Amino acid sequence: MSQPSIALIFNPAARGEKARQFRESLGQLRDECTLLETTAPGSATDLAAQAIRDGYKTIVATGGDGTVNEVVNGMAGIRDGLGRAQLGILPLGTMNVFARELGIPLAVKRAWETIQHGRARAVDLPLARVQTADGQAERYFVQMAGAGLDADAVGGVSIALKKKVGPLAYLFSTLAALRAKPPGLTAKWKGGSARGEWMCVGNGMFYGGPIVLFPDAKLNDGRLDLCVFPRINAGSVSRGVASMALGRIGDWPGAEHYRVSEMTIDGPAGTRVQADGDFIGTLPVTISLRPRALKVLVPSGK
């Protein structure tokens, strides 16, 4: 019997209704793909890399944006890995921002049909070089990255609290981050620069769910979208979040937008950086782009 061409990476301990539906369909999926179970945070990266070495042509990330990020980093970490395999997504997470950006159905059955019968779309793949306790490190991301407030919220979240209250843990962490003095940040790129107290970099339009933070962003245009917030306090954040919820991104007080192909963000030592909702290191960070390097399965009409 020949090896299936699809390797499906999933967390067997994932909770929630979508995860339950997925587990109910495992019997059928076993005949159509090879199932690879994660064992710890970060293990999806190793599984994806090994799946490419083993000759699988489609690597499926089953979970949220963090799982997608891990799988993509595994694919990109193999020599010509992005040329040898395409990415499929079964969005079982809370926000599923990247899946929303691509128009991938959020229902498990329809998302699986997309993996089986969809088309491959080439999208840009950003790469962040950050500082860690072990020195400089590289981390790819698919949707967005940030330095300052959102990275503090992600980096400061209590894992125990997250297990108890889910996404609300990030709200509590954000409120705690707002009590601290915001860092002074500087972004530089060829021919320009900007200063602010919070900076977000987008590959696509969405941020934190179906919220448009980068209205001009396109996943395949070879450009990064930088949003700079000059001043951060409880008032500006509350007004900005309200404006985004109403679709009026221009109402965020003083927000500045730039489109670049590569940039460096610097600030006080230890300032946190997040990518796709996970803490990845500290400033300075350099972000570049591999144009149309990642192939993702999307519905045929997208």
DAKA-V743650 format. One line per field, one symbol per residue. phi: phi as a letter, one per 30 degrees, with the letter a starting at -180 (. if undefined). burial: 1 if it has 9 or more other ideal C-beta (glycine too) atoms within 8 Angstrom, else 0. A space follows every 50 residues. Layout:
phi = ???
burial = ???
This chain:
phi = .dddcccccbcdcdcjddddddddcdeddedcaccbcdbaejdddddddd ddedjdcbcccclcdddeeddddddddcehdddcbcccbcdcddchdddd edideddeddddddddbdcdcdbdbdbccbcbdcjdbcbdbccababjed dddddcddddddddciedddddddddddddddddcbcbbeiaaabacabb bcccddbikdcdcbdcdbdbcibccccccdbbaedddddddddddcicdd ddeiecbbbbcaabcbaeejddbcbhibdblbddbccbbcdhdccbdbee dc
burial = 00010111111001000110110011001000111101000011111110 11000101111111111111111111010011001111111110111111 11010001001111100101101111111111000010111111111111 11111111001100000011011101110001101110100001111111 11111110001111001011001111111011000110110011000010 11001111011111101000111111111111111111110111111110 00
